[in-house]
């Protein structure tokens, strides 16, 4: 069984994502107004159904929703 670590540190998340060619994104059609909706990291170079957003906006809503990124310990 694999385990994961919850990460909330912005620098750690951004560094890890960029090291793995990830970009901040949201799922199209899941937000309203300024709310981007479901947050994701896009590793697929514009995965269908995702819209890239700025790190600033991604982290703003990440914090507002008290989220954590789960990184596999493997």
N, C-alpha and C positions, 0 to 999 in steps of 0.2 A: 504494500500500500504506500503510495507516495504522500508526501506532506508538502505544505505550502507555508510561506511566511507572508503576513500582512504588512504592506509597506504604505506609509502615508507621507514620507518625506519627499517633497517636490523634486529636489535635486537628484535624489536616488532614482525616482521613477523616470524622470526625463533622461538621465544618463543611461539607464538600462534600456529604455525604449529606443533611443537614438543609436545605441550600440548594436541593437538588433533590427535596425532600419524601420523602426516604428514611428508613427506620426499620430498626434492627437486627432480624434475624430468623434463624430456622433452618428447615431443611426437616424437616417432620414425619416421624417414624419413622426418622430416620437416626442418632439418638444413643441412648446407654444411660446410665442413672443420671443423674449430674450433667452429663455430656457432652451438649451440645445437638446434636451431629452437624454436618451441613453448614451452614456459615454463609452467610447471604445478606443483601443490603440489599433491603428491600421497598419498591418505588416505586409499587406498584399498590394501595395501601390494602387490605391484607390479601389479597394474592394467594393463591389456592387452593393448599393444600399447605404454606403457610408459617405459622410461629408467631412472633409478635413476642416478643423477649426484651430485657432491659435492655442498655444500652451497656456496663455493667460486666461482665456475663457474656459479651457478644459479644467484647469486647476481651481478657478473660481467656483465652478459648479461641483467639482470633486469635493471641495471643502464644505460648500453649502449643504451637500447631501451626506456629509460625514462618511465618505467612502474610503476604502482601502484597496490597493492593488494586491492581488494574490499572486506571488511568484513561487513557482515550483522549486522545491529544494533539490530537485534532481539535477 
